[in-house]
Amino acid sequence: MTLTEILATTRTMLDDTAKPYLWPDEELVVCLNDRLNAMCAETLCITDSITPQICHITLTKGTASYALDSRVIAIKRAVLQSTGTPLFKTTQDSLLRWYGLWQNFEGTPAYYMLDVQSGYITLHPAPAGSDTLNLIVYRFPLNEMSTSVPYAEPEIPRRYNRTLINGILALAYEKSGSDTLQQGSAKTYRELWQKGLDECRRDALINGSASYSLNDLMGVV
């Protein structure tokens, strides 16, 4: 659904199709972006491995920490381009227990941390040379929806558009005003929104599980 279609559907369900609108387009778009971000954060429904400014980090000799794009929610996988080797996620406390002054090491990174500096990924050991770190991430939408781009579509899978509209309605019915505030309707759509998020999470579990294990293919050693 395009933004125009989402707004039209939402207005029909709000019974707000005659101008002047009780909920201006700009207000509904604010609600839409809020619910989009909430859906991404709660269900991790957008996965990205190809957007350069988000998924590819240029590594420099001796530099351990690198800023993550603000749209990154979580890292699913981190791989060195030079070796194709995935890095293991760890914590500062673990490295302190095993390596002591871990900050003094240089070499081929084998671990990454997210708790050293907020908004950064930190590698151990620090790279001994130039390289590229390729990420698979869960993220927020690349761009917010805007009335200036009426035919844009949300990045989420289309089957979640109904959940998205339920979320918009839940927020819209909480707007103060004798003609807009409807606590009963807000509660109903809030419950439908939460039910939709649960379905998104279930889809993620199903899609993220394998029907066989590596042991089934290779034998148990």
C-alpha positions in Angstrom: 0.0 0.0 0.0 1.2 3.5 -0.8 1.1 6.3 1.7 -2.0 7.7 -0.1 -3.8 4.3 0.2 -2.8 3.9 3.9 -4.2 7.4 4.7 -7.4 6.8 2.7 -8.0 3.4 4.5 -7.3 5.0 7.9 -9.6 7.9 7.2 -12.4 5.5 6.2 -12.0 3.6 9.4 -11.9 6.8 11.4 -15.0 8.1 9.5 -13.0 11.2 8.8 -13.3 11.6 5.0 -14.8 15.1 4.8 -12.7 18.3 5.0 -11.7 19.9 7.2 -10.3 16.7 8.7 -10.3 16.0 12.4 -7.0 14.3 11.9 -4.9 16.2 9.3 -2.7 14.2 7.0 0.5 15.4 8.8 -0.8 14.0 12.2 -1.6 10.6 10.7 1.8 10.5 9.1 3.4 11.2 12.5 1.4 8.3 13.9 2.4 6.1 10.9 6.1 6.8 11.4 5.8 6.1 15.1 4.2 2.8 14.6 6.6 1.8 11.8 9.6 2.4 14.1 7.8 0.6 17.0 7.1 -2.4 14.7 10.7 -2.6 13.6 12.1 -2.3 17.1 9.7 -4.9 18.5 9.7 -7.5 15.7 13.0 -6.9 13.9 11.0 -7.1 10.6 13.5 -5.3 8.4 16.8 -7.1 7.7 19.5 -5.5 5.6 22.9 -6.8 4.3 23.3 -4.6 1.2 22.9 -0.9 2.0 26.5 0.4 1.9 26.3 3.2 4.5 24.7 0.8 7.0 26.1 -2.6 6.3 29.7 -2.0 5.2 32.3 -0.5 7.6 35.8 0.4 6.4 38.3 -0.7 9.0 41.5 1.2 9.7 44.7 -0.2 11.2 44.8 0.3 15.0 41.2 1.6 15.2 38.9 -0.6 17.3 35.7 1.3 17.5 33.4 2.4 14.6 30.1 4.3 14.6 27.0 2.4 13.6 24.3 4.0 11.5 21.6 5.4 13.8 19.0 3.3 12.0 20.6 0.0 13.2 18.6 -1.7 15.9 20.7 -4.9 16.3 23.4 -6.8 14.5 22.6 -10.3 13.2 26.0 -11.1 11.8 29.4 -9.4 11.4 31.9 -10.8 8.9 35.4 -9.7 7.8 35.6 -9.3 4.1 39.2 -10.4 3.9 38.6 -13.8 5.5 34.9 -14.4 5.2 35.1 -15.3 8.9 32.1 -14.3 11.2 33.0 -12.5 14.4 31.8 -13.6 17.7 29.8 -11.2 19.9 31.3 -10.6 23.3 31.3 -8.0 26.1 33.9 -5.9 27.8 33.7 -7.9 31.0 34.4 -11.1 29.2 37.5 -9.7 27.5 38.7 -8.2 30.7 38.5 -11.6 32.4 40.3 -13.4 29.6 42.7 -10.8 28.1 43.2 -8.1 30.7 44.3 -5.0 28.7 42.4 -6.1 25.6 42.6 -2.6 24.2 46.4 -3.1 23.5 46.0 -5.9 21.1 46.2 -5.7 17.3 45.6 -8.5 14.8 42.7 -10.0 12.8 39.5 -9.1 14.6 37.7 -12.2 16.1 35.2 -10.5 18.4 32.9 -7.6 18.4 31.3 -5.6 21.3 28.4 -3.2 21.5 28.8 -2.2 25.1 32.1 -0.2 24.9 30.6 3.0 23.6 26.9 3.6 22.8 26.2 3.6 19.1 29.5 2.0 18.2 30.8 -1.4 17.3 34.2 -2.3 18.9 36.5 -5.0 17.5 39.0 -7.2 19.3 41.8 -7.3 18.5 41.9 -3.9 16.7 42.6 -4.4 13.0 46.3 -4.7 12.1 45.5 -3.4 8.6 42.8 -2.1 6.3 39.7 -4.3 5.8 36.0 -4.1 5.5 33.4 -5.4 8.0 30.2 -6.6 6.4 27.1 -6.5 8.6 23.7 -8.1 8.4 21.5 -5.9 10.6 18.0 -5.4 11.8 17.1 -1.7 11.3 14.6 1.1 11.2 13.2 2.3 7.8 15.8 4.1 5.7 13.5 7.1 5.3 10.4 8.3 7.2 7.1 8.4 5.3 6.2 12.0 4.2 3.2 13.6 2.6 5.8 15.0 0.1 6.2 11.5 -1.3 2.6 10.3 -1.4 3.2 7.1 -3.4 6.0 5.8 -1.3 5.4 2.4 0.4 6.5 1.3 3.9 9.6 -1.0 3.9 7.8 -3.6 6.0 6.3 -6.7 4.2 2.9 -5.8 2.8 1.1 -8.4 4.9 1.8 -6.3 7.9 0.0 -3.2 6.6 -3.2 -4.0 8.4 -1.3 -4.2 11.7 0.3 -0.9 10.9 -3.1 0.8 10.3 -4.4 -0.7 13.5 -1.5 1.0 15.3 -2.2 4.3 13.6 -5.9 4.1 14.7 -4.9 3.3 18.3 -2.9 6.5 18.4 -5.4 8.6 16.5 -8.2 7.8 18.9 -6.1 9.0 21.8 -6.1 12.5 20.4 -7.6 15.0 22.9 -10.9 16.6 21.8 -14.6 15.9 22.0 -14.7 14.6 18.4 -11.4 12.6 18.4 -10.8 11.1 21.9 -12.4 7.6 22.0 -10.8 5.5 24.7 -12.9 2.4 23.9 -11.8 2.5 20.2 -8.2 3.2 21.2 -8.2 0.1 23.4 -9.7 -2.1 20.7 -7.2 -1.0 18.1 -4.3 -1.2 20.6 -5.2 -4.9 21.2 -5.4 -5.5 17.5 -2.0 -3.8 17.1 -0.5 -6.0 19.8 -2.0 -9.1 18.2 -0.5 -8.1 14.9 3.0 -7.7 16.5 2.7 -11.2 18.0 2.0 -12.6 14.5 5.0 -10.7 13.2 7.2 -12.2 15.9 5.8 -15.7 15.1 6.6 -15.2 11.4 10.1 -14.3 12.4 10.6 -17.4 14.5 9.2 -19.6 11.7 11.3 -18.0 9.0 14.4 -18.0 11.2 14.3 -21.7 12.0 15.8 -24.5 9.9 13.9 -27.7 8.9 17.2 -29.6 9.4 20.5 -29.1 11.3 24.1 -29.2 10.0 24.4 -32.4 12.0 21.7 -34.0 9.9 23.7 -33.2 6.8 27.2 -33.8 8.0 26.8 -36.4 10.7 27.5 -36.0 14.3 31.2 -35.8 15.1 
